Amino acid sequence: MSRAITTAALLGAVATTWIAAPGTARAHPAVDEARAMYEEADFEGALAAIDRALSGDDLTRDELLDALRLRALVHLGMGDAEAMAEAVSAWVALAPDLELDESVPPEIRDAARQARGRGDEELGLRARATPTATGVRIDAEVRGDRAELVRTVRLHGRVGGGAWERSETAPLELAVPDAAEVAYYAEAVGPGGVVVANEGSAREPLRWSPPAIERDDDDDGSGPWLWVGLGAGAAAVVGTVVAVLLVTGGEQSDLTRPSLPTLGD
């Protein structure tokens, strides 16, 4: 209990420099409730309130960070170093550049340094557009989610100036008319409904256009005009031969007329 009281007492300073977002008048109600319970050393109640906040879909990114950092403090107060380190890894993945001053307990500062020192791939999302027989298929791959923050991936796409279509359970299939352009983007959604990573956006989407029509293998790239030219050339040659025959009367030249072999005496 003495450890719990000592750790809870630290929150007075931590809440203003680490938990509470500067300039924020009011945090999410469940996060506020968790903070109040933590200050009273009601760790179980604080965790339950945090879980309610994370299971919803109405947190802001700052509120999500507050909830994860508060969870780290709660686990520290309970003496659960492993769970504390997991909570620290989660918010480090969201805010790797967050500076921690001396108001933050040293155990949490050490866990944050270890999380950053692992050199993990940064949390991110890679969206793809793949041609299909009727249009395009849009999907996405989550990368660097060591803390397992991503709960679902939302895919958005629209053809030309049409309405946005969305899928959260499977790749997004779009029928695309000839020469139409597709705009698309992807969002990785984490706890509390917060978008924790994305590629593209509604304002600045990625773009895809149908591939150009490929030529047949037998087409050497010369096109029909080559054949027209060859036909004209052949006709000119035939005309020249006919003209020569008309002038000579169809008789062979002595130089070209075959002769019988001469028998010797």
C-alpha positions in Angstrom: 0.0 0.0 0.0 2.9 2.4 0.7 4.1 1.9 -2.9 0.6 2.7 -4.1 0.3 5.8 -2.1 3.7 7.0 -3.1 3.0 6.5 -6.8 -0.4 8.0 -6.6 1.1 11.1 -4.9 3.3 11.6 -8.0 0.2 12.1 -10.2 -0.3 15.6 -8.9 2.7 16.8 -10.9 2.5 14.3 -13.7 -1.1 15.1 -14.5 -0.3 18.6 -15.5 2.9 17.9 -17.5 2.4 14.4 -18.9 -1.3 13.2 -18.7 -3.3 16.4 -19.3 -2.9 17.8 -22.7 -2.0 21.5 -22.6 -4.9 23.8 -23.4 -7.4 21.1 -23.0 -10.4 22.2 -20.9 -11.8 18.7 -20.3 -10.7 15.2 -21.1 -12.9 12.3 -22.0 -15.2 11.5 -19.1 -13.9 8.0 -18.7 -10.3 9.2 -18.7 -11.2 11.8 -16.1 -12.9 9.1 -14.0 -9.8 6.9 -14.3 -7.6 9.8 -13.2 -9.7 10.5 -10.1 -9.7 6.8 -9.1 -6.0 6.6 -9.5 -5.5 9.6 -7.2 -7.5 7.7 -4.7 -5.3 4.6 -5.2 -8.3 2.7 -6.7 -6.3 1.0 -9.3 -8.9 -1.6 -10.3 -11.5 1.0 -10.7 -9.1 3.2 -12.8 -8.3 0.3 -15.1 -12.0 -0.4 -15.6 -12.6 3.2 -16.5 -9.6 3.2 -18.9 -10.9 0.0 -20.6 -14.3 1.7 -21.1 -12.6 4.6 -22.8 -10.5 2.4 -25.0 -13.4 0.1 -26.1 -15.4 3.0 -27.4 -15.1 5.0 -30.6 -15.1 8.6 -29.4 -11.6 9.3 -28.2 -9.3 11.9 -29.7 -5.7 11.1 -30.3 -4.6 13.2 -27.2 -7.2 11.4 -25.1 -5.9 8.0 -26.2 -2.4 9.1 -25.3 -3.6 10.2 -21.9 -5.4 6.9 -21.3 -2.4 4.8 -22.3 0.0 6.9 -20.1 -2.5 6.7 -17.2 -2.6 3.0 -17.6 1.2 2.8 -17.4 1.0 4.7 -14.1 -1.8 2.4 -12.8 0.2 -0.7 -13.5 3.3 0.9 -11.9 1.2 1.6 -8.8 0.1 -2.1 -8.8 3.6 -3.3 -9.1 3.1 -4.9 -12.5 6.2 -4.0 -14.4 5.4 -6.1 -17.5 1.9 -4.5 -18.0 3.4 -1.1 -17.3 6.1 -1.7 -20.1 3.3 -2.8 -22.5 1.4 0.4 -21.9 4.5 2.5 -22.3 5.3 0.7 -25.6 1.8 1.5 -26.9 2.0 5.3 -26.3 5.7 5.4 -27.5 4.4 3.9 -30.8 2.0 6.8 -31.1 4.2 9.5 -29.9 7.9 8.4 -30.2 9.2 11.9 -29.8 7.4 12.7 -26.6 9.8 14.2 -24.0 9.6 13.0 -20.4 10.8 15.3 -17.7 11.7 14.5 -14.1 8.1 14.6 -13.0 7.6 11.2 -14.7 8.5 8.2 -12.5 12.0 6.8 -13.4 10.6 3.3 -14.1 8.4 4.8 -16.8 11.2 6.8 -18.3 13.4 3.7 -18.4 10.6 1.7 -20.1 10.2 4.5 -22.7 13.9 4.5 -23.4 13.9 0.7 -23.8 10.9 0.9 -26.2 12.6 3.5 -28.3 16.0 1.7 -28.3 14.6 -1.5 -29.8 14.7 0.1 -33.2 11.2 -1.2 -34.1 9.7 -0.4 -37.5 7.5 2.7 -37.1 3.8 2.1 -37.0 2.5 2.7 -40.5 0.1 1.6 -43.2 0.7 0.7 -46.9 -2.3 1.0 -49.2 -2.4 -0.8 -52.6 -4.6 -0.6 -55.7 -4.6 -3.8 -57.8 -6.3 -4.0 -61.2 -9.1 -6.5 -61.6 -11.2 -7.7 -64.5 -13.8 -5.0 -63.9 -11.9 -2.3 -62.1 -9.7 -2.2 -59.1 -9.2 -3.8 -55.7 -8.0 -1.6 -52.8 -6.4 -3.2 -49.7 -3.7 -2.2 -47.1 -1.0 -3.7 -45.0 -0.2 -2.7 -41.4 3.4 -2.4 -40.5 5.4 -2.0 -37.3 2.5 -2.7 -34.9 4.5 -4.2 -32.2 2.2 -2.8 -29.5 -0.9 -4.3 -31.4 -2.7 -1.0 -31.4 -4.5 -1.5 -34.7 -8.0 -3.0 -34.4 -9.3 -2.6 -37.9 -8.4 -1.0 -41.2 -10.8 1.2 -43.1 -10.5 1.5 -46.8 -11.9 4.4 -48.8 -12.3 4.8 -52.5 -14.3 6.6 -55.2 -14.4 6.5 -58.9 -14.1 9.9 -60.7 -16.3 12.5 -58.9 -18.6 9.9 -57.3 -19.3 9.3 -53.6 -16.7 7.7 -51.3 -17.2 4.0 -50.7 -15.8 2.3 -47.5 -14.9 -1.2 -46.3 -13.7 -2.3 -42.9 -13.9 -6.1 -43.3 -12.5 -6.9 -46.7 -10.7 -5.4 -49.6 -12.7 -2.7 -51.4 -13.7 -3.7 -54.9 -14.6 -0.9 -57.3 -15.9 -1.1 -60.9 -14.1 1.4 -63.0 -15.2 2.6 -66.5 -12.6 3.1 -69.2 -10.3 6.1 -68.6 -11.8 6.9 -65.1 -9.5 7.8 -62.2 -9.8 6.3 -58.8 -9.0 8.2 -55.5 -8.4 6.1 -52.4 -6.8 6.1 -48.9 -6.5 3.8 -45.9 -6.8 4.3 -42.2 -5.6 2.0 -39.3 -8.1 2.4 -36.4 -6.9 1.8 -32.9 -8.4 1.9 -29.4 -11.1 4.4 -28.8 -11.7 4.7 -32.6 -8.6 6.8 -33.0 -6.8 6.7 -36.4 -3.3 5.6 -35.4 -1.9 5.4 -38.9 -3.0 6.3 -42.4 -1.8 6.5 -46.0 -3.6 9.2 -48.0 -6.7 11.1 -46.8 -10.0 12.4 -48.1 -8.3 15.7 -48.9 -5.1 14.3 -50.3 -6.0 10.8 -51.6 -3.8 8.4 -53.5 -4.6 8.1 -57.2 -5.0 5.2 -59.6 -5.9 5.0 -63.3 -6.6 2.0 -65.5 -3.5 0.7 -67.3 -3.0 1.6 -71.0 -4.3 -0.9 -73.5 -1.5 -3.3 -74.5 -0.7 -4.1 -78.2 -1.1 -7.6 -79.6 2.1 -9.6 -79.6 2.1 -9.8 -83.5 2.0 -6.0 -83.6 5.5 -4.7 -84.3 4.5 -1.2 -83.5 4.5 0.0 -87.1 0.8 0.3 -87.5 -1.3 0.1 -90.7 0.5 2.9 -92.4 3.6 0.7 -92.9 1.4 -1.8 -94.9 -0.1 1.0 -96.9 3.4 2.2 -97.8 4.6 -1.3 -98.7 1.6 -1.8 -100.9 2.2 1.5 -102.7 5.9 0.5 -103.2 5.0 -2.9 -104.6 2.5 -1.3 -107.0 5.2 1.1 -108.3 7.6 -1.8 -109.0 4.9 -3.7 -110.9 4.2 -0.6 -112.9 7.8 -0.2 -113.9 8.1 -3.8 -115.1 5.0 -3.4 -117.2 6.3 -0.2 -118.8 9.6 -1.9 -119.7 7.8 -4.8 -121.3 5.6 -2.5 -123.4 8.6 -0.6 -124.7 10.5 -3.7 -125.7 7.6 -5.4 -127.1 7.9 -8.3 -124.8 11.1 -9.5 -126.5 14.1 -10.6 -124.5 17.4 -8.8 -124.8 20.2 -10.6 -126.6 22.1 -10.3 -123.4 19.5 -12.2 -121.4 18.1 -14.6 -124.1 19.3 -18.2 -123.4 21.3 -19.8 -126.2 21.9 -23.4 -127.1 25.2 -24.9 -126.4 27.7 -24.9 -129.3 29.0 -28.3 -130.3 32.6 -28.5 -131.3 33.8 -30.0 -134.5 
